[in-house]
Amino acid sequence: MFEFFKALLLSTIIITLWTAFILLQDKRGLPQLNRWFAAFLFALTTPQMDLYAAHIIPGGILFLSLVASSFLFLKGPFIWIFLSILLRNEIKLPKLLIHFLPFLTALLALIFFQQQWTSVILIGMFHMLIYLLVALVVIVKKRPYIAKVWQDFQNTTYYWLIYVVSGLMFLVATDFVVISLVMLGALKNYNLLDYGTFPIFSIYVLSIGVLSVYRPKFFFRKEINRSNENSLEISGTKELIPEQPRSVLNEQELNNQKPRYLELDENLAQTLAQELTRLMQDEQLYRQNDLSLPDLAQALGISVHQLSELLNVHLDANFYEFINGYRLKLACSLLEDPKCQLRVLDIAFESGFNNKNSFYRVFKDGLGVTPNQYRERLGQQELKPI
């Protein structure tokens, strides 16, 4: 039984390292996510190698054991990193250093004060718990956004991130329970983690990494283009084009109300239009998938009625047309970029569209072709001899 476990463990280590190297070379998907996922896979091999060394070397390797023990302090930061990428929050270096500082501190403490091992593990347990609770609060707060990714952007990079984050949170919760039981005396040792939970989680994370690299057709079906504008068959599932977004309906309701006096003169409207352009170009608010008319009005510092007037009267466009114009332009630039290897649905999400069907419809209405056809034509042009 132990020989089988050692063989399984060694195979997992080799495949994990190989997948991490491939991810660093892979130009598909989000480069930032590929790098961080590779870093997590590299970190994940440390406890695996420690466990394997303990089976083939009497007493194991001390330094590997110390690093593996400090791995507790890495789980929380990686939850924060993957959750930040999922929510499309910027990861800045100062915050990054703060999140990884406890890991370095714990490792140094174990190197110089090995007798404090129990105290370090106890602190690491509560360190994981804090990250877990904060992540749960953030997920509850961003529940509509995550549900939108889950329902409308299947097989995209962000869709798989939900699995990574949920699995990592489950591992943290399991670690907390098992460590607590050991410290309370209900369990004699950490064998449940070493021989049960951790190997299963390693295979789970590795499977996501392998799927991300090799992308078998069973999981990653190519989108099928249909000329019928009333329905689109995407990823093997036929779906009707949804009704207009709620933000458009809100604007229409405002316009259908009894006539109102215009609140903006030409000078003020011109100033607001310039600020609106800045918000779109510099801060790229249109990339927020849940951006609504009230949200944009708040960012501009005016009322919803004033924004509706600015768009309809002074810019001759409704909210839906105005925002999707920027989204379509970004989507085209990504499709035209030969270095961009994102899938079409990833591009839709990156550009700010909150529904795959609306993305295809806007693209077809604006350019007369589907995103896949647009990309294929660009590729054919590049292959033509000069």
N, C-alpha and C positions, 0 to 999 in steps of 0.2 A: 504493500500500500504506500509506504514511504517512497519507494523507488518511482512509483507512478506519479506521486505528488511532486517529487524533484524534477522529473521529466516535464511535467506540465508547467512547473514554475520556470524552468529554464527556457522552455519554448515561449512562454509569455514574455519573459524578459527580452529575448531576441526579437520577437515580433514587435514588441512595444518600442524598442530602440530603433528598429528599422522604420516603423511607421512615423516616428518622430523625425527622423532624417528626411523621409519622403515629404512630410508636411512642410519642412523648411524649404524644400525645393519646389513645392507645388505653387503654381501661379493662379490656380483657380480659387474661387471663393474670396473671403476677406483675408488679405495678407496679415493684418494684425491678429486676427483670430488664429490663423495657421501657426504663427509664431508662438502665441501664448499656449495653444493646445499642445504644440511640440514641447514647450518648456514644462508643461504639466506632466506630459508623458515621461520626459526625462526624470523629473522629480519623483514620479510614481515608481520608477525602477529601483530607487534607493531602498525602500522597505522590501521590495521583491528580492533584490540582491542580498540584503541582510538575512532574510529568511532562508535563502538558498545557501549562503555561506555557513549558516548555523547547522545545516545538514551535512556539509562536506568537510568542515573544519571544526575541530573540537573548540568550543568556546566562541566560534565565529570570528569576525573581524571587528575590533573595538570601535574604530572610527565609523564604520558602516552602521553599527548599532546606535551610536550617538546621533548620527544624521537621521537615521530612521526614526528615532525617538523624537527628534525635533520636527519631523514631518507633520506632527499634529498642528504646528503653528503655520503650516503652509496651506492647509485646507481652507481656512477662512479667507485669506487673501485671494485664493483662486476662485472662490465663490464670488467675491467682490468683482474680480476681473471679468469673469464670464457673464455675470449679471450686468455689469456696466456695458459690455459689448452688446448684449441682448437688448438693453434699453437705449443703446446708441449714445451713451454718455462718454465724454472724452476722458481718457486715462492720462493724467498728468504725472510727470516724474516725481515731484515732491510728495504727492499722495501715495504714489507707488512705494517710495522708500519708507514712508511711515508704516504702511501695511506689512512690509517684509522685515522691518526692524525687530519685532518680537521673535521671529525665527532665528535671526542671527544672534540675538541676545541669548536665546535658549540654548543654541548650539555652543556658544562660548561658555555658558554656565555649566553645561554638561562636560565640556572638555576639561575645565579647571576645577569643577566641584562635582565630581561624579557621585558623591555621597548625597547630593541634593536631587537625585534623579526623581524620587517620588514627588517632591515639591514642584519640580519642573513639569511633570506629567499632570499634576493637579491644576497648575496654572494654565497649561495647554488645553485642558478639558474645558475650563470656563472661557478661555479665549475662543474656542470653537463654538461654544454655546452662544456667545455674544454675536458672532457673525451669523449664526443660524437664525437667531431671533430677528436681527436687523434685516436679513434677507427675506424672511417671511413677511415682515411689515412692508417692505418695498414691493414685494410681489402682490400683496393684497391691494396696495395703493395703485399699482400699475396693472391690475387685473384686466381691465378692458383692452389695454394694449396687447398684453400677452395672449388673451383670448383671440384677438384679431390675427396675430401671427399664427396661432395654432389652427385656426379655422381656414384662413384665406391664403396662407403662404407655406403650405406643406412642401417638404423637401428642399426648402431654402436653407441657407446657412443659419438664419436665426431660428428656424423651426427646430433644427437639430440641437441648437444651443439650449433649448428648453429641456431636452433630455439630459444634456450634460449637467446643467445647473441642478435639476431635480435629483439626479443620481448622486451628485456630490453632496447635496444637502442631506440625502438619505444616509450616506456614509458617515457624515458628521454626527447625525442624530444617533446612529447605531454605535459609533465610537463612544459617544458621551454616555450612553446607557451601559455599555459593557465596562468601560473604565470605572463608572460609578459603582457597578455591582462588585468589581474586583476590590475597590477601596473600602466598600462596606462589608466585604467578607463573604458575600453571597456566591462569588466565583473565586476559585483558587488562583487562576492565572489568566493570561490573555490568549489562550489557544483558540477561543471562539473567533477572535479577530484574525489571528495569524492563519488559521486553517479553514475558516469559513467565510466571514464577511469580506475580508480584504481580497482574497483571490477572485471571488465572484465579482466584486466591484472592478478589479483590474481588467477582467475579461469584458465587463460591460463597457468601460471607457475605451478599451482597445477596439472593441467592435465598432464603436462610433468613429474612432480614428480611421479604421480600415474602410468603413463605408464612405467617409469623407474623401479618402484618397482614391479608392478604386471605383466607387459609385456604380454598383451593378444595376443593370437595366430594370431589375425587379423593383428596386427602391427609387431609382431616379429615371423616370420615364420622360422622354422628350415631349415637350408641349406640341400638340397637334394644331395646326392653323386651320381655321374655317373661315370661309368668305361670308357666311351668314352672320350678320351683325346682331341678330336677336339671340344667338346662342353661341357659346364657345366650348369646345371640348378640350380641356386642359388636364394633362396628367391622367387621361383615361376617364374622366368624369365630366358629364355634360351638366352645365349650370346655366341658368338664365341670367342675363345681365341685370344687376340689381337696380332698384330705383335710385333716384338721385340722392346724394348724401344729405344728411340732416341740415348741414350748413347751408345748402342751396335752398332747401325748403324754408328755412328760417328767413332767408333773404326774400324769397318769393312772398312769404306771408307779410313781410314788411312792405313790399311793393304793392300788395293787394289791399292794404289798408287805405283809409280815406287819404286824399292828397295832403301832403305836408309842405310847409314852406322850406325852401332850400336854406340850409344852415351854413354852407361854406361859400365864401366868395372866391373869385378866381385866384387871388394871391395866396390865400390860405390853402386852397385846394392844390395849388402848384407845390407849395412847401410840403404838404402832407404826401403828395405823390412822390416827391424826391425821397422823403424819409421811408416811405413804403418800399421804394426801389432798393434803398440801402438795406432794409431788413431782409429783403429777398436775396440780394446779391452777396452781402457780407455775412449775415447771420443764417442765411438759407432756411428761413422759417418754413418754407414750403416742403422741406424734407420731413417735417413732423407729420406722421401718418394720420394723427387724430386732430390736425389743425382745423379749427372751426372759425366761423365768422366772428363770434364773440372773443375768441382767443386772439385773433389778429387785431381786432379793435382795441383790446386791452394792451397789446404790445405797441400799438401806434399811439395810445393815450387818448383815444376818442371814443365816442359812443358807437353802438352797433348801427344806429340810423345814419350817423355821419359817415361811417365806413361804407355802408351800402350806397349812400349818395356819391361818395368819392369814386367808387368803382363804376356804378351804373351811369352817372351823369357826366363825370369829368374824365373817366378813363374808358368809358363805353365798353365795359365788360362786367359780367357778374362774377361773384366770388369763385365759382367753380371754374369758369373759363380762365380767370386771371391766375389762379394757383396752378392749375394743370398746365398752363403754358410754360411755366418755369420747370415743372416736373418733366414735361415732355422734352424740353431742351436738354436737361441733365441726362435723361435716359438715352437720348440720341448720342450725346457725347460719350457716354459709357459704351454704347454699342459700337461706336466708331473707333474707340481706342483699341488698337491691336494688342496692347498689354493687359487689357481688362478681360479676365477669364470668368467673370461672374455669370451664372445662369440667368436666364431672362427674368425669372421671378425674383431673384436676388436684386436685379437691376430695378425692377418695379418697386421693391421695398425700399431700396436705397434712394430712389428718386422721390419717395414720399407718397406714392399711391397706397391707399388703404384697402384696395381690393384688386385682385388679379384681373377680373373681368372688366372693371372700369379702365384699367391700364391698357388692355388690348383694345377696348372700344375707342378710347381717346387717341391711341396711336393710329388706329385704322382711320378714324375720322380726320386726323391731322395730316397724315402722310400717305394714306391710301393703301398701305401695306401693314402686315402684322410685324411685331418686333423681330420674330424669327426670320421672316422674309427680308426685312431690312438688313439684318446682320449677314444673311447668306449672300445678298447682292453685293454688300461691301467686300465680303471675302472673295467673291468671284472677280470683282474689279481688281483686287490686289494680285490675283493669279494671272491676269492678262499680261502678255509680254509688252514691254515698253517699245 
